């Protein structure tokens, strides 16, 4: 699905040099490269503050802790997403309130969000799914109307740019109260292990985030609040700082792959290509199609035998997961998400793909679908 080795070989001298510099100085924790990377990512995204942490799930948890959400408070998020988004809500004793997604973008539906708001609602967590931003213009209006926080989950959409009606533009993660991201190796900006970060434009929130991520201390050995241990190690920061210089190039390469797929499947009724939200650029963390005319899982199996990897993100919506089971959620509660889980299929997409590989994938998908239809 992602050629991380090929990507590494293209920038091997820079990566190796950055790693060796850390090893030679032996500043493996909180070395200067962590702050350098944070500053450079701040410049890239436009976020006033960037606080690195250990992973994307920690970023979400720290964000909710920093906003002083209390047990029993309700936090709204989409049912069609990875479990981590709702997982941290539950871990903190908050109540995850799952809602429907937009049938075109697959991102959280702003209409569904507003319908789900109660006096206990305190925050909204939109997930910028597969590489483009959710409906932030309307979500921000809703948040202001009901005095709610917005925590953006941009783990799949770093570098995506959202355009507002007034002509202003902001990057994913910089529009809400806090942005959270992951640097898992397969992400558009990925390290060689685990890593994450939070984004904020608020100085007080930022100070609290820093304290929480560092055992609740501002001064060493003086713990003012309950915190966690979540930090980005220096080697990973050094790697990310090198790769950050290539992020726009990586996004462009993914967009080129997506354009190839688009052209191949544009007039094919068997496959629905990804919708582009007009207000958002799409950086294609995933190229996710809908399989319309044949069994998606059977197609996936057949393609695997041909050496073509595909993935299903996600095979089960959160409201059908045992961990989030509730009497409030029954078959048909979220028909869009339930349908997507049966039809979505993500195709290989990475920065190193060439036309020969893409033609092989496309031709075999078309041939296999036609075979399965007979």
Long-range contacts (C-beta under 8 A, 24 or more apart in sequence): 1-186, 1-309, 1-310, 1-311, 1-346, 1-348, 1-349, 1-350, 2-185, 2-186, 2-348, 2-349, 2-350, 3-350, 3-351, 3-352, 3-353, 4-185, 4-186, 4-190, 4-350, 6-350, 6-351, 6-352, 7-250, 7-350, 7-351, 7-352, 10-352, 11-242, 11-243, 11-246, 14-242, 15-239, 15-242, 15-243, 18-238, 18-239, 18-241, 18-242, 19-235, 19-238, 19-239, 21-238, 22-234, 22-235, 22-238, 23-235, 27-234, 28-233, 28-234, 28-235, 29-231, 29-233, 29-234, 30-231, 30-234, 31-234, 31-237, 31-238, 32-234, 33-234, 33-237, 33-238, 33-241, 34-231, 34-232, 34-234, 34-237, 36-237, 36-241, 37-232, 37-237, 37-238, 37-240, 37-241, 37-244, 38-197, 38-237, 40-241, 40-244, 41-197, 41-240, 41-244, 44-171, 44-244, 44-247, 45-158, 45-171, 45-173, 45-174, 45-199, 46-170, 46-171, 46-174, 47-171, 47-173, 47-174, 47-179, 47-199, 47-200, 47-201, 48-200, 48-201, 48-202, 48-203, 48-206, 49-199, 49-200, 49-201, 49-202, 49-203, 49-206, 50-197, 50-198, 50-199, 51-197, 51-198, 51-199, 51-200, 51-206, 51-209, 51-210, 51-213, 52-195, 52-196, 52-197, 52-231, 52-232, 52-237, 53-195, 53-196, 53-197, 53-198, 53-213, 53-230, 53-231, 53-232, 54-194, 54-195, 54-196, 54-229, 54-230, 54-231, 54-232, 55-182, 55-183, 55-184, 55-194, 55-195, 55-196, 55-230, 56-84, 56-153, 56-155, 56-180, 56-181, 56-182, 56-183, 56-184, 56-196, 57-84, 57-87, 57-88, 57-182, 57-196, 58-196, 58-213, 58-228, 58-230, 59-180, 59-181, 59-182, 59-196, 59-197, 59-198, 59-230, 60-84, 60-85, 60-88, 60-125, 60-151, 60-153, 60-180, 61-88, 61-91, 61-92, 61-228, 62-180, 62-198, 62-209, 62-212, 62-213, 62-228, 62-230, 63-151, 63-178, 63-180, 63-198, 63-209, 64-88, 64-89, 64-92, 64-94, 64-123, 64-151, 65-92, 65-212, 65-227, 65-228, 66-178, 66-205, 66-208, 66-209, 66-212, 67-122, 67-123, 67-149, 67-151, 67-177, 67-178, 67-205, 69-94, 69-122, 69-123, 69-149, 70-94, 72-120, 73-120, 73-121, 73-122, 73-123, 74-118, 74-120, 74-121, 74-122, 75-121, 75-122, 75-123, 75-124, 75-125, 76-108, 76-113, 76-116, 76-117, 76-121, 76-123, 76-124, 76-125, 77-108, 77-124, 77-125, 77-126, 77-127, 77-153, 78-107, 78-108, 78-109, 78-126, 78-127, 78-129, 78-318, 78-337, 79-317, 79-318, 79-319, 79-334, 79-337, 80-106, 80-129, 80-314, 80-317, 80-318, 80-334, 80-336, 80-337, 80-340, 80-341, 81-127, 81-129, 81-153, 81-314, 81-318, 82-127, 82-313, 82-314, 83-318, 83-321, 83-323, 83-324, 85-125, 85-127, 85-153, 86-318, 86-324, 87-323, 89-125, 90-323, 90-324, 94-122, 95-120, 96-318, 96-324, 97-121, 98-317, 98-318, 98-319, 98-324, 98-329, 98-334, 99-334, 100-334, 100-335, 100-336, 100-337, 101-129, 101-334, 101-336, 101-337, 101-340, 102-135, 102-336, 103-336, 104-275, 104-277, 105-129, 105-132, 105-134, 105-135, 105-275, 105-277, 106-130, 106-288, 106-340, 106-344, 107-132, 107-133, 107-134, 107-135, 107-277, 108-134, 108-135, 108-139, 109-135, 109-336, 110-134, 110-135, 110-138, 110-139, 110-142, 113-139, 113-142, 114-142, 117-142, 117-146, 117-148, 121-146, 121-148, 122-148, 122-149, 123-148, 123-149, 123-150, 123-151, 124-148, 124-149, 124-150, 124-151, 125-150, 125-151, 125-152, 125-153, 126-150, 126-152, 126-153, 126-176, 127-153, 127-155, 127-156, 128-152, 128-153, 128-154, 128-156, 128-157, 128-160, 128-172, 128-173, 129-156, 129-157, 130-156, 130-157, 130-274, 130-282, 130-284, 130-285, 130-286, 130-287, 130-288, 130-313, 130-346, 131-156, 131-157, 131-160, 131-188, 131-254, 131-282, 131-283, 131-284, 131-285, 131-286, 132-157, 132-160, 132-276, 132-277, 132-280, 132-281, 132-282, 132-283, 133-157, 133-160, 133-162, 133-172, 133-175, 133-277, 133-279, 133-280, 135-277, 135-279, 136-162, 136-164, 136-175, 136-176, 136-279, 137-162, 137-164, 137-165, 137-279, 140-175, 140-176, 143-176, 149-176, 149-177, 149-178, 150-175, 150-176, 150-177, 150-178, 151-176, 151-177, 151-178, 151-179, 151-180, 152-176, 152-178, 152-179, 152-180, 152-199, 153-180, 153-181, 154-179, 154-180, 154-181, 155-180, 155-181, 155-182, 155-184, 155-187, 156-187, 156-188, 156-285, 156-286, 157-283, 157-285, 158-187, 158-188, 158-189, 158-247, 158-283, 159-188, 159-189, 159-247, 159-248, 159-251, 159-281, 159-283, 160-280, 160-281, 160-282, 160-283, 161-280, 161-281, 162-279, 162-280, 162-281, 163-279, 163-280, 164-279, 173-199, 174-199, 174-201, 177-202, 177-205, 178-205, 178-209, 183-232, 183-236, 183-240, 187-285, 188-247, 188-250, 188-251, 188-254, 188-283, 188-285, 189-240, 189-243, 189-244, 189-247, 189-250, 190-243, 191-236, 191-239, 191-240, 191-243, 192-235, 192-236, 192-239, 193-233, 193-235, 193-236, 194-236, 195-232, 195-233, 195-236, 195-237, 195-240, 196-230, 196-232, 197-232, 249-351, 250-351, 251-283, 251-284, 253-350, 253-351, 253-352, 253-353, 254-283, 254-284, 254-285, 254-287, 254-349, 254-350, 254-351, 255-282, 255-283, 255-284, 257-284, 257-287, 257-349, 257-350, 257-353, 257-358, 258-282, 258-284, 258-287, 258-349, 260-355, 260-358, 260-362, 261-287, 261-289, 261-347, 261-358, 261-362, 264-358, 264-362, 264-366, 265-289, 265-362, 268-366, 269-293, 270-294, 270-366, 270-369, 270-373, 271-365, 271-369, 284-349, 286-311, 286-313, 286-346, 286-349, 287-346, 287-347, 287-349, 288-313, 288-344, 288-345, 288-346, 288-347, 289-344, 289-345, 289-346, 289-347, 290-340, 290-343, 290-344, 290-345, 291-343, 291-344, 291-345, 291-369, 292-343, 293-369, 293-373, 294-369, 294-372, 294-373, 295-372, 296-342, 296-343, 296-344, 296-345, 298-372, 299-345, 299-365, 299-368, 299-369, 299-372, 300-345, 302-368, 302-371, 302-372, 303-364, 303-365, 303-368, 306-364, 306-368, 308-348, 308-360, 308-361, 308-364, 308-365, 309-348, 310-345, 310-346, 310-347, 310-348, 311-345, 311-346, 312-341, 312-344, 312-345, 312-346, 313-344, 313-346, 314-341, 314-344, 315-341, 316-341, 317-341
